[in-house]
Amino acid sequence: MTGRSLALDLVGAVGTATPPMVRQAVCPSTIGRPPPATALFRADARKPTDVRVARAPARAPIRASGAGTGANNRAPAWQAWNMAVQINPSILSADFARLAEEAKAVEGADWLHVDVMDNHFVPNLTLGVPVVESLARATDTPLDCHLMIEDADRWAPQYVEAGASSVTFHVEAAAAPVRLAREIRAKGARASMALKPATPIEPYEDLLPELDMLLIMTVEPGFGGQAFLDIMLPKIRRTRELISKHGLQLWLQVDGGVSASTIERCADAGADVFVAGSAVYGANDPEEAVRALRTQAESATAKASWACDH
């Protein structure tokens, strides 16, 4: 089955994937960092706020002719700035008895990455909707919920309602990923799809216009503190090439083993959103660790061929 036919089957009754949004090519070395995500979300509203007062975007979305209902054709407010580096500390490596304090310790981060595991899709059990609701009240940092759970079509929308500003479902656990992505966005959150290390990106090429972010797992999902899988770097590069090929505004996130020794390789390969758990919460100063990782990623991105040569 071709990638296109598979994508159309996955859309089902919702409709076919629509033409992608045109993306302006701007080398990150020539642009400033966008306003932090915390300035663009209100934790109480649980939806993107109006950002017309934010700095003018370097990569403003441009609607393509014939644009329809795909995610990249109806960019939300938080997608209207240049797509610069983002650092997302993972609370999987935090002290679960002090989650509110641990969240405040990284308020300089762009998002707070929340790993939800059900002990079925992955062999670990973490937290669920009630904890996400509590975290949303405890921090102004927007929540980036990564659902490593079965029956994602049923549960993902509930995490938006609980206060998540970004929800990632695994394509391996979604019966209708396009419909699910559209439902997540309709509720006001960023829609993201994750791929396990063994899942190729190519069959899902035609789904990319429906997403705001794609997550490439760089470890086997389920536990924090694992070693980075270098064999995922070519997959990150291929994914970035597909994003560029279609001119999409799409964040490319990596999760697993991201640290000071691996983040530059990830950025060079094409990632621009970095989930870091033990590299942040295992540091003496988590906030300083976030700043240091950001500096490394921004430096590597500024020199990356994918960012400047298209």
N, C-alpha and C positions, 0 to 999 in steps of 0.2 A: 504494500500500500504506500502511495506517495505521501510526502509531508502534507501536500495540499488536500488530498482526499481525506486524510486522517483529521486534519484541522476542521474541515467542513462537517465531518461526522460528529466531532466533539461539540460543535456549535449547536446542533440539533435545531429545535424549533425557534431558537432565539434569532437566527439569521446568520448570514455569512460575515466573515471578517471584513472590515472596511479598510479603505486606503489609509496608509499611515500619514501622520502629520510630518511636514517637512521640518527638518532641524537645521538651524543655522550652525555652521562650523566655526567655532571660536576656540583658539588654543587657550587652555587654562592658564598658561603663563602670562596671558595678557589681560586676565580678568580678575576682579576682586572676589572675595568670598561672599556668598549670598547671606542675607539675614538668617540667623539660626531658625531651625524649625519651630522652636518654642515661641518665637515671635509671630508665627503664622498660624498657630493653633491655640484655641482656648480649651483647656482641659474640661471646663464645665460644659461647653457646647458640644464637644465630641465631634465637631465637624470643622473643615477648613474655614478660617475667617477671611474677611475681605483684606487683601494685601495691596490695595492700590496705593497705599502710602509707602510701600517698600521701595528700595532702590530699583532703578530701571534695570530690567533683566538684560544680560548679555546674550542669552539664548531665548528670545521670546518665541513662543509657539506660533507657527504660521499655519493656518488652515489650508489644507490641500484642496484642490478642485475636486468636487464630488465627495467630500468628506461626509462620513455618516456617524454611526454611534460608537465606534471603537474608542477605547480609552485615549489613544493618542490624537483623537479628533475632537475631544471635549475635555481639554486639559483643565483640571481644577486649579484653584488659585495658587496652591502651594507648588504647582509645576511650572509657574510662570517666571521663574528666575533661572539664571545660569545653573547648569547641573554640575555643581562642584562637589568636592570630596565630602563625604559624611562619615562620622564615626559613631557607631552604635554599641555601647557597652552591653554585654549580656548578663542579666541577673542570674543566669544559671550558675555563675561562679561567685555570686554574692552570698551573704549570710541570710538565709531565708527567715531567720528569727528577727532580722532587723531590716526588712526590705525597704521600708520608708526611708530610713537613714541611708541605706546603701544607694537608693535612687537620688537622694539629695547630694550625695558625694560626687556625682558625675553630672551635675546640672549644666556643665559646659559642653556636654555632648549634644549631638543633633537629635538622636532618638534613644530611647531605652528599649533594648531588645529583650523581649519576654518569650522564653521558650516554653511552649505548652506541649506536654507529652502525656500520652494516655496508657502507656504500658502495653499497647497492642500494635500500633504502627511502628513504634520503637520500643526497645526493652527498658524503659525507664518511666517513672511517674513523677510529675512535677506539680503543676498548679492548674487552676481552671478559671472559669468566669468570675466567681466571687473575688478571687485575689486580684484579677485585672481591674475589677470595679474599684477595689480599695486602692490600688496603685494609682489609678487615674485621678483619684481624689487627693492623693498624697504628694504628687509631683506635677510640675508644670511642663516637664519634658514629655513630648508626645511618645506614646507607646507603639512599638513595632512588634506585633505579636506574630511569632512563627509557630504555626500549628503543625506539630508532628503527631497527628491524630488520624484515626479512621473516620469515615463519614464526614469529610470536610464540608460537603455541600450543606449538610444540616447545621453544623456547628459554627462555621466561620462567620456568618452574619451576626451571631450572638455576641461575638467578641467586639464587633463594631459597636453594637448597642451597649456593651459593657464599658466602652471608653477608649478602645484602641483606635489610633489614627492611621495605622497601617496594618493590614492583615495579609499574611503569607500562608497559602495553602500548598500542599504537595500535590503535584500533578498525578503522582502515583495513587493518591487517595481521593481524587475528585472524579465524580462520574460525569460532570458537565462543566469543565473548567471555564469556558467562555461565559456561560450563564452565571456561574458563581462570581467571576471577576466583575461582571456588570452589576450584580446584586451588591457586592461589597462597595463599589463606587457609588451606586445609587444611594447607599446609606451614609455616604460622606467620607469614606476612608480611602487610603491608597491601596490598590489591589496588586498583590504580588504572588508569583508562582515560584515554587522551589523544585529543584531537581536533585535527587540523590546522586552520588558519584557515578553510579553505573547507568544512570538514565541519560541518553544522548539528547542534545538540544535540537538536532536537525528535524525530527518529526513534528516539532512544535513551532517551527518557524512562522507559520501563518497565524499563530495565536499571539505573537508578540505585540501587534498593534492594540490588543485588548488589555494590555497590562501597563502598570506604572513602574513596576520593578520586577526583575527576575533574579532569583537567588540560586547561586551555584554552591552546593555543599562541597566543602574542601576537606571534610572528614565524613565518616559514616555517622548519620544523625543518631542521637540518643544520649551522649555523655559529653561533658565539657572536659577541657584539658587534654584533648587528643593531639597527636602530631599532625601537622599540615601535610596533605597529600600533594606532592609536587606534580603528580601525573594529571592533576586537574588544571594546570596552567594552560595547556593547549585547548582545553574545553572553554576556558574563559576567553581565550583569544578568538576562537571560532564564534562564540556568542557575541562578542563585541563586533566582529566583522558582520554578522547578520544584522545587528542593530544599526550599524553604519550603512549597510547595503540598503535598508529600507528607510533610512533617514528618520529614525524614531527618536522621540524623547523618552528614554527608558533608562532607569537606574539599573546598574548591574552590581548586585550585592554578593559578597563572599562571606561564608560563615564556617569557621572551623580551623583552629590552629593559627589564627591571625595574630601576629605579634610583631615586635620590632625587627625580627629577623626574616619575616615573610611578607610584610605589608607592601614593601616596595615592589617585589616581584608580582604581587597581585595587581597593583596599580599599573605597572608596565604592561601587563597582559590585557588590561581593559576594565578592571573593576573600579568603581567609584564610591561604593558604599561598603564599609568594613565593620563586621561584627567581631568584637574582641571581648572575651570573657576573662580568663585568667590573666591575660596581659594587662588588663585594667584593674580588676579587683584583687589580683595577687600582688600589685605594686604597693609600695608604702604610701604613695599619694595618687589615688585613682584619677583625680582631676588633671594632675600633671601628666599622667600616662596618656590620657585622652589627647592633651595638647601635643605631646611628643609624637604620637601615632599620626595625628593630623598633619603635622609638619612633614613627616616622612612621606606620607601619601601624596600630599600636595606637590612636594618636590619631584617625586617620581612621575606623577601625572603630567607635570609641566614639560617633562622631557620625553614623554611617551609618544611614539609615532602615531598611535591610533587617535590621540587627542589633537594633534597638530597637522597631520598630513592628509586630511580628508575635507 
